[in-house]
Amino acid sequence: MIERLSWLRRLKKSDPEPPLRLPLPIPSRGARARRIRAHALERADTVARRQGIDRREFLASPCGMEATLQAQHLASGVRASQS
């Protein structure tokens, strides 16, 4: 279970929406960066919904870091070695 983050719980519904950011900066701004962002956000949405938490909470957790790293790895085109 992913721990709920206190700073996100303190936000009110009337507060402006905080920006949706990935936990790691993406170095480029081209098509590759768009693919990384799209894949990471898709994965965050899927897993956060399954865990019953907000997508921002998921991205702010260590699991969000893993989803972003996985998206960068997939976008690099490197295949994992089969052991």
MOPAC internal coordinates of N, CA, C and O (Angstrom, degrees):
PM7 1SCF
backbone

  N    0.0000 0     0.00 0     0.00 0    0    0    0
  C    1.4580 1     0.00 0     0.00 0    1    0    0
  C    1.5244 1   109.29 1     0.00 0    2    1    0
  O    1.2310 1   120.42 1   -42.80 1    3    2    1
  N    1.2960 1   116.81 1   137.20 1    3    2    1
  C    1.4566 1   122.83 1  -179.54 1    5    3    2
  C    1.5291 1   109.16 1   -84.77 1    6    5    3
  O    1.2310 1   120.91 1   -48.09 1    7    6    5
  N    1.3324 1   115.87 1   131.91 1    7    6    5
  C    1.4586 1   120.94 1  -179.45 1    9    7    6
  C    1.5278 1   110.52 1   -70.21 1   10    9    7
  O    1.2310 1   120.56 1   -45.51 1   11   10    9
  N    1.3124 1   116.53 1   134.49 1   11   10    9
  C    1.4560 1   120.97 1   178.39 1   13   11   10
  C    1.5290 1   109.09 1   -76.16 1   14   13   11
  O    1.2310 1   120.57 1   -42.68 1   15   14   13
  N    1.3198 1   116.52 1   137.32 1   15   14   13
  C    1.4597 1   121.67 1  -175.01 1   17   15   14
  C    1.5284 1   110.23 1   -93.43 1   18   17   15
  O    1.2310 1   121.03 1   -50.58 1   19   18   17
  N    1.3261 1   115.64 1   129.42 1   19   18   17
  C    1.4620 1   120.69 1  -172.68 1   21   19   18
  C    1.5287 1   112.95 1   -64.44 1   22   21   19
  O    1.2310 1   119.44 1   144.44 1   23   22   21
  N    1.3359 1   118.67 1   -35.56 1   23   22   21
  C    1.4639 1   119.47 1  -177.52 1   25   23   22
  C    1.5228 1   111.48 1   -68.18 1   26   25   23
  O    1.2310 1   119.93 1   152.18 1   27   26   25
  N    1.3185 1   117.73 1   -27.82 1   27   26   25
  C    1.4610 1   119.44 1   176.69 1   29   27   26
  C    1.5216 1   111.19 1   -78.68 1   30   29   27
  O    1.2310 1   120.52 1   148.10 1   31   30   29
  N    1.3208 1   116.61 1   -31.90 1   31   30   29
  C    1.4667 1   119.54 1   179.31 1   33   31   30
  C    1.5234 1   111.91 1   -70.14 1   34   33   31
  O    1.2310 1   120.12 1   154.71 1   35   34   33
  N    1.3314 1   117.37 1   -25.29 1   35   34   33
  C    1.4659 1   120.72 1  -178.43 1   37   35   34
  C    1.5229 1   112.79 1   -76.98 1   38   37   35
  O    1.2310 1   119.41 1   167.58 1   39   38   37
  N    1.3212 1   118.72 1   -12.42 1   39   38   37
  C    1.4599 1   120.74 1   179.45 1   41   39   38
  C    1.5242 1   110.39 1   -69.39 1   42   41   39
  O    1.2310 1   120.90 1   -40.73 1   43   42   41
  N    1.3131 1   115.89 1   139.27 1   43   42   41
  C    1.4631 1   120.92 1   176.37 1   45   43   42
  C    1.5206 1   108.85 1   -94.47 1   46   45   43
  O    1.2310 1   120.59 1   -22.06 1   47   46   45
  N    1.3145 1   116.47 1   157.94 1   47   46   45
  C    1.4621 1   120.14 1   179.00 1   49   47   46
  C    1.5254 1   111.60 1   -63.86 1   50   49   47
  O    1.2310 1   120.33 1   154.38 1   51   50   49
  N    1.3375 1   116.97 1   -25.62 1   51   50   49
  C    1.4627 1   120.32 1  -179.35 1   53   51   50
  C    1.5328 1   112.28 1   -83.81 1   54   53   51
  O    1.2310 1   119.89 1   168.32 1   55   54   53
  N    1.3423 1   117.81 1   -11.68 1   55   54   53
  C    1.4641 1   121.14 1   177.87 1   57   55   54
  C    1.5244 1   110.08 1   -67.78 1   58   57   55
  O    1.2310 1   120.34 1   -28.89 1   59   58   57
  N    1.3378 1   116.96 1   151.11 1   59   58   57
  C    1.4657 1   118.23 1   175.63 1   61   59   58
  C    1.5254 1   110.41 1   -62.09 1   62   61   59
  O    1.2310 1   121.19 1   -32.85 1   63   62   61
  N    1.3008 1   115.34 1   147.15 1   63   62   61
  C    1.4649 1   121.81 1  -178.50 1   65   63   62
  C    1.5300 1   109.60 1   -66.19 1   66   65   63
  O    1.2310 1   119.74 1   -57.35 1   67   66   65
  N    1.3514 1   118.10 1   122.65 1   67   66   65
  C    1.4590 1   118.61 1   176.63 1   69   67   66
  C    1.5223 1   109.95 1   -68.67 1   70   69   67
  O    1.2310 1   120.05 1   -29.51 1   71   70   69
  N    1.3204 1   117.52 1   150.49 1   71   70   69
  C    1.4634 1   119.16 1  -178.46 1   73   71   70
  C    1.5240 1   111.22 1   -64.80 1   74   73   71
  O    1.2310 1   121.17 1   -34.31 1   75   74   73
  N    1.3129 1   115.36 1   145.69 1   75   74   73
  C    1.4591 1   121.76 1   178.32 1   77   75   74
  C    1.5155 1   107.75 1   -89.70 1   78   77   75
  O    1.2310 1   120.63 1   -74.29 1   79   78   77
  N    1.3235 1   116.39 1   105.71 1   79   78   77
  C    1.4610 1   121.38 1  -175.86 1   81   79   78
  C    1.5147 1   110.45 1  -117.96 1   82   81   79
  O    1.2310 1   121.56 1   -32.46 1   83   82   81
  N    1.3161 1   114.62 1   147.54 1   83   82   81
  C    1.4596 1   119.96 1   172.16 1   85   83   82
  C    1.5177 1   107.92 1   -79.12 1   86   85   83
  O    1.2310 1   119.83 1   -28.64 1   87   86   85
  N    1.3386 1   117.92 1   151.36 1   87   86   85
  C    1.4629 1   119.37 1  -177.55 1   89   87   86
  C    1.5236 1   114.64 1   -69.37 1   90   89   87
  O    1.2310 1   119.65 1   162.21 1   91   90   89
  N    1.3313 1   118.28 1   -17.79 1   91   90   89
  C    1.4565 1   122.32 1   178.13 1   93   91   90
  C    1.5236 1   109.87 1  -118.92 1   94   93   91
  O    1.2310 1   119.91 1   -37.99 1   95   94   93
  N    1.3244 1   117.79 1   142.01 1   95   94   93
  C    1.4652 1   118.57 1   174.58 1   97   95   94
  C    1.5267 1   110.06 1   -70.50 1   98   97   95
  O    1.2310 1   120.63 1   -38.03 1   99   98   97
  N    1.3231 1   116.40 1   141.97 1   99   98   97
  C    1.4634 1   121.53 1   177.89 1  101   99   98
  C    1.5192 1   106.85 1   -97.90 1  102  101   99
  O    1.2310 1   119.76 1   -56.50 1  103  102  101
  N    1.3515 1   118.07 1   123.50 1  103  102  101
  C    1.4600 1   120.93 1  -170.35 1  105  103  102
  C    1.5251 1   116.24 1   -65.20 1  106  105  103
  O    1.2310 1   119.24 1   143.40 1  107  106  105
  N    1.3083 1   119.06 1   -36.60 1  107  106  105
  C    1.4664 1   119.79 1  -176.42 1  109  107  106
  C    1.5320 1   110.61 1  -104.92 1  110  109  107
  O    1.2310 1   120.86 1    -9.29 1  111  110  109
  N    1.3349 1   115.97 1   170.71 1  111  110  109
  C    1.4610 1   120.17 1   179.89 1  113  111  110
  C    1.5287 1   112.38 1  -122.15 1  114  113  111
  O    1.2310 1   119.86 1  -165.60 1  115  114  113
  N    1.3013 1   117.86 1    14.40 1  115  114  113
  C    1.4574 1   121.42 1  -176.56 1  117  115  114
  C    1.5204 1   112.82 1   -91.38 1  118  117  115
  O    1.2310 1   121.68 1    26.57 1  119  118  117
  N    1.3231 1   114.39 1  -153.43 1  119  118  117
  C    1.4620 1   121.33 1  -178.04 1  121  119  118
  C    1.5308 1   111.06 1   -64.30 1  122  121  119
  O    1.2310 1   120.27 1   144.09 1  123  122  121
  N    1.3235 1   117.08 1   -35.91 1  123  122  121
  C    1.4618 1   120.53 1   179.48 1  125  123  122
  C    1.5313 1   110.61 1   -62.67 1  126  125  123
  O    1.2310 1   120.18 1   136.77 1  127  126  125
  N    1.3186 1   117.25 1   -43.23 1  127  126  125
  C    1.4595 1   121.18 1   179.36 1  129  127  126
  C    1.5245 1   110.77 1   -64.19 1  130  129  127
  O    1.2310 1   120.47 1   141.87 1  131  130  129
  N    1.3237 1   116.71 1   -38.13 1  131  130  129
  C    1.4718 1   119.74 1   177.57 1  133  131  130
  C    1.5245 1   111.11 1   -64.89 1  134  133  131
  O    1.2310 1   120.40 1   140.25 1  135  134  133
  N    1.3424 1   116.84 1   -39.75 1  135  134  133
  C    1.4708 1   120.21 1   177.96 1  137  135  134
  C    1.5230 1   111.08 1   -64.97 1  138  137  135
  O    1.2310 1   120.67 1   137.88 1  139  138  137
  N    1.3343 1   116.33 1   -42.12 1  139  138  137
  C    1.4668 1   120.13 1   179.13 1  141  139  138
  C    1.5248 1   109.90 1   -60.77 1  142  141  139
  O    1.2310 1   120.94 1   130.47 1  143  142  141
  N    1.3227 1   115.81 1   -49.53 1  143  142  141
  C    1.4680 1   120.28 1  -178.45 1  145  143  142
  C    1.5253 1   111.26 1   -62.03 1  146  145  143
  O    1.2310 1   120.38 1   135.22 1  147  146  145
  N    1.3268 1   116.88 1   -44.78 1  147  146  145
  C    1.4680 1   120.57 1  -178.73 1  149  147  146
  C    1.5288 1   110.88 1   -62.78 1  150  149  147
  O    1.2310 1   120.48 1   135.89 1  151  150  149
  N    1.3348 1   116.68 1   -44.11 1  151  150  149
  C    1.4615 1   119.48 1  -178.74 1  153  151  150
  C    1.5288 1   111.10 1   -66.87 1  154  153  151
  O    1.2310 1   120.27 1   135.95 1  155  154  153
  N    1.3252 1   117.08 1   -44.05 1  155  154  153
  C    1.4681 1   120.53 1  -179.49 1  157  155  154
  C    1.5275 1   111.19 1   -63.28 1  158  157  155
  O    1.2310 1   120.07 1   137.69 1  159  158  157
  N    1.3308 1   117.47 1   -42.31 1  159  158  157
  C    1.4662 1   120.07 1   179.68 1  161  159  158
  C    1.5313 1   111.80 1   -69.61 1  162  161  159
  O    1.2310 1   120.72 1   145.09 1  163  162  161
  N    1.3312 1   116.23 1   -34.91 1  163  162  161
  C    1.4689 1   119.50 1   177.25 1  165  163  162
  C    1.5253 1   110.38 1   -65.15 1  166  165  163
  O    1.2310 1   121.10 1   135.34 1  167  166  165
  N    1.3294 1   115.50 1   -44.66 1  167  166  165
  C    1.4663 1   120.01 1   178.52 1  169  167  166
  C    1.5246 1   110.66 1   -64.54 1  170  169  167
  O    1.2310 1   120.10 1   138.18 1  171  170  169
  N    1.3204 1   117.41 1   -41.82 1  171  170  169
  C    1.4641 1   121.58 1   179.10 1  173  171  170
  C    1.5188 1   110.50 1   -61.88 1  174  173  171
  O    1.2310 1   120.29 1   137.81 1  175  174  173
  N    1.3176 1   117.06 1   -42.19 1  175  174  173
  C    1.4597 1   120.99 1  -179.91 1  177  175  174
  C    1.5204 1   110.95 1   -63.64 1  178  177  175
  O    1.2310 1   120.56 1   135.29 1  179  178  177
  N    1.3224 1   116.53 1   -44.71 1  179  178  177
  C    1.4594 1   121.25 1  -178.31 1  181  179  178
  C    1.5243 1   111.92 1   -63.62 1  182  181  179
  O    1.2310 1   120.77 1   129.30 1  183  182  181
  N    1.3323 1   116.12 1   -50.70 1  183  182  181
  C    1.4619 1   120.00 1  -176.00 1  185  183  182
  C    1.5305 1   110.75 1   -71.25 1  186  185  183
  O    1.2310 1   119.84 1   140.44 1  187  186  185
  N    1.3179 1   117.91 1   -39.56 1  187  186  185
  C    1.4636 1   120.29 1   179.46 1  189  187  186
  C    1.5220 1   110.76 1   -62.27 1  190  189  187
  O    1.2310 1   120.13 1   139.28 1  191  190  189
  N    1.3065 1   117.36 1   -40.72 1  191  190  189
  C    1.4596 1   120.79 1   178.17 1  193  191  190
  C    1.5267 1   110.16 1   -63.51 1  194  193  191
  O    1.2310 1   120.57 1   138.52 1  195  194  193
  N    1.3425 1   116.52 1   -41.48 1  195  194  193
  C    1.4656 1   121.07 1   179.77 1  197  195  194
  C    1.5310 1   110.91 1   -64.83 1  198  197  195
  O    1.2310 1   120.18 1   142.82 1  199  198  197
  N    1.3444 1   117.26 1   -37.18 1  199  198  197
  C    1.4631 1   121.98 1  -178.99 1  201  199  198
  C    1.5293 1   112.61 1   -83.53 1  202  201  199
  O    1.2310 1   120.35 1   168.30 1  203  202  201
  N    1.3243 1   116.94 1   -11.70 1  203  202  201
  C    1.4640 1   120.51 1   179.56 1  205  203  202
  C    1.5165 1   113.90 1    76.57 1  206  205  203
  O    1.2310 1   120.52 1  -148.20 1  207  206  205
  N    1.3404 1   116.61 1    31.80 1  207  206  205
  C    1.4607 1   120.18 1   178.61 1  209  207  206
  C    1.5284 1   109.33 1  -124.26 1  210  209  207
  O    1.2310 1   121.15 1    -9.99 1  211  210  209
  N    1.3177 1   115.40 1   170.01 1  211  210  209
  C    1.4489 1   122.55 1   177.36 1  213  211  210
  C    1.5365 1   109.54 1   -72.89 1  214  213  211
  O    1.2310 1   120.64 1   -31.94 1  215  214  213
  N    1.3262 1   116.39 1   148.06 1  215  214  213
  C    1.4678 1   120.25 1  -179.95 1  217  215  214
  C    1.5262 1   111.34 1   -62.61 1  218  217  215
  O    1.2310 1   119.79 1   145.14 1  219  218  217
  N    1.3228 1   118.00 1   -34.86 1  219  218  217
  C    1.4688 1   120.41 1   178.05 1  221  219  218
  C    1.5202 1   111.55 1   -64.87 1  222  221  219
  O    1.2310 1   120.82 1   140.56 1  223  222  221
  N    1.3335 1   116.03 1   -39.44 1  223  222  221
  C    1.4628 1   119.53 1   176.97 1  225  223  222
  C    1.5253 1   110.49 1   -62.96 1  226  225  223
  O    1.2310 1   120.68 1   139.54 1  227  226  225
  N    1.3237 1   116.31 1   -40.46 1  227  226  225
  C    1.4507 1   119.99 1   178.44 1  229  227  226
  C    1.5233 1   110.56 1   -62.02 1  230  229  227
  O    1.2310 1   120.16 1   132.47 1  231  230  229
  N    1.3327 1   117.30 1   -47.53 1  231  230  229
  C    1.4676 1   120.62 1  -178.63 1  233  231  230
  C    1.5213 1   112.44 1   -66.00 1  234  233  231
  O    1.2310 1   119.86 1   150.91 1  235  234  233
  N    1.3257 1   117.87 1   -29.09 1  235  234  233
  C    1.4612 1   121.08 1   179.75 1  237  235  234
  C    1.5283 1   112.08 1   -80.98 1  238  237  235
  O    1.2310 1   120.02 1   169.31 1  239  238  237
  N    1.3186 1   117.57 1   -10.69 1  239  238  237
  C    1.4568 1   121.71 1  -179.78 1  241  239  238
  C    1.5328 1   110.23 1   -89.93 1  242  241  239
  O    1.2310 1   120.08 1    -9.84 1  243  242  241
  N    1.3250 1   117.46 1   170.16 1  243  242  241
  C    1.4682 1   119.79 1   175.34 1  245  243  242
  C    1.5332 1   112.65 1   -58.99 1  246  245  243
  O    1.2310 1   120.32 1   152.74 1  247  246  245
  N    1.3104 1   117.00 1   -27.26 1  247  246  245
  C    1.4719 1   120.44 1   177.99 1  249  247  246
  C    1.5292 1   110.83 1   -65.95 1  250  249  247
  O    1.2310 1   120.11 1   146.50 1  251  250  249
  N    1.3127 1   117.40 1   -33.50 1  251  250  249
  C    1.4595 1   120.78 1   176.23 1  253  251  250
  C    1.5132 1   111.67 1   -65.78 1  254  253  251
  O    1.2310 1   120.80 1   143.24 1  255  254  253
  N    1.3204 1   116.07 1   -36.76 1  255  254  253
  C    1.4667 1   120.81 1   176.00 1  257  255  254
  C    1.5257 1   109.49 1   -62.93 1  258  257  255
  O    1.2310 1   120.51 1   136.53 1  259  258  257
  N    1.3280 1   116.62 1   -43.47 1  259  258  257
  C    1.4636 1   121.01 1   179.55 1  261  259  258
  C    1.5205 1   110.83 1   -63.14 1  262  261  259
  O    1.2310 1   119.88 1   138.33 1  263  262  261
  N    1.3277 1   117.84 1   -41.67 1  263  262  261
  C    1.4624 1   121.20 1   179.79 1  265  263  262
  C    1.5326 1   111.05 1   -63.89 1  266  265  263
  O    1.2310 1   120.31 1   141.39 1  267  266  265
  N    1.3281 1   117.02 1   -38.61 1  267  266  265
  C    1.4584 1   120.93 1   179.00 1  269  267  266
  C    1.5261 1   111.24 1   -69.35 1  270  269  267
  O    1.2310 1   120.35 1   137.66 1  271  270  269
  N    1.3275 1   116.93 1   -42.34 1  271  270  269
  C    1.4621 1   120.06 1   177.59 1  273  271  270
  C    1.5291 1   111.17 1   -64.43 1  274  273  271
  O    1.2310 1   120.69 1   141.10 1  275  274  273
  N    1.3169 1   116.29 1   -38.90 1  275  274  273
  C    1.4577 1   119.95 1   177.67 1  277  275  274
  C    1.5280 1   110.48 1   -63.77 1  278  277  275
  O    1.2310 1   120.01 1   138.35 1  279  278  277
  N    1.3175 1   117.59 1   -41.65 1  279  278  277
  C    1.4642 1   121.47 1   178.80 1  281  279  278
  C    1.5300 1   110.68 1   -63.58 1  282  281  279
  O    1.2310 1   120.02 1   139.31 1  283  282  281
  N    1.3303 1   117.58 1   -40.69 1  283  282  281
  C    1.4642 1   120.65 1   177.62 1  285  283  282
  C    1.5202 1   110.83 1   -65.30 1  286  285  283
  O    1.2310 1   120.55 1   140.45 1  287  286  285
  N    1.3079 1   116.56 1   -39.55 1  287  286  285
  C    1.4583 1   120.70 1   178.63 1  289  287  286
  C    1.5302 1   110.68 1   -64.48 1  290  289  287
  O    1.2310 1   120.17 1   135.13 1  291  290  289
  N    1.3201 1   117.27 1   -44.87 1  291  290  289
  C    1.4615 1   120.76 1   178.91 1  293  291  290
  C    1.5218 1   111.62 1   -63.71 1  294  293  291
  O    1.2310 1   120.29 1   142.36 1  295  294  293
  N    1.3231 1   117.05 1   -37.64 1  295  294  293
  C    1.4655 1   120.66 1  -179.03 1  297  295  294
  C    1.5256 1   112.01 1   -72.26 1  298  297  295
  O    1.2310 1   120.26 1   157.07 1  299  298  297
  N    1.3260 1   117.11 1   -22.93 1  299  298  297
  C    1.4605 1   119.27 1  -179.50 1  301  299  298
  C    1.5235 1   111.69 1   -73.77 1  302  301  299
  O    1.2310 1   120.43 1   160.52 1  303  302  301
  N    1.3301 1   116.79 1   -19.48 1  303  302  301
  C    1.4497 1   120.17 1   178.10 1  305  303  302
  C    1.5086 1   114.62 1    81.82 1  306  305  303
  O    1.2310 1   120.50 1  -171.27 1  307  306  305
  N    1.3092 1   116.64 1     8.73 1  307  306  305
  C    1.4604 1   121.29 1   179.22 1  309  307  306
  C    1.5125 1   108.41 1   -84.08 1  310  309  307
  O    1.2310 1   120.71 1   -50.29 1  311  310  309
  N    1.3175 1   116.25 1   129.71 1  311  310  309
  C    1.4597 1   119.43 1   178.22 1  313  311  310
  C    1.5136 1   109.92 1   -90.42 1  314  313  311
  O    1.2310 1   121.26 1   -36.23 1  315  314  313
  N    1.3170 1   115.19 1   143.77 1  315  314  313
  C    1.4560 1   120.22 1   177.72 1  317  315  314
  C    1.5213 1   108.94 1   -71.78 1  318  317  315
  O    1.2310 1   121.03 1   -36.60 1  319  318  317
  N    1.3251 1   115.63 1   143.40 1  319  318  317
  C    1.4689 1   118.53 1  -179.85 1  321  319  318
  C    1.5204 1   109.66 1   -73.94 1  322  321  319
  O    1.2310 1   121.06 1   -38.77 1  323  322  321
  N    1.3104 1   115.58 1   141.23 1  323  322  321
  C    1.4525 1   122.59 1   179.32 1  325  323  322
  C    1.5245 1   108.14 1   -90.46 1  326  325  323
  O    1.2310 1   119.91 1   -61.41 1  327  326  325
  N    1.3213 1   117.78 1   118.59 1  327  326  325
  C    1.4696 1   121.04 1   179.73 1  329  327  326
  C    1.5024 1   110.64 1  -101.94 1  330  329  327
  O    1.2310 1   120.10 1   180.00 1  331  330  329

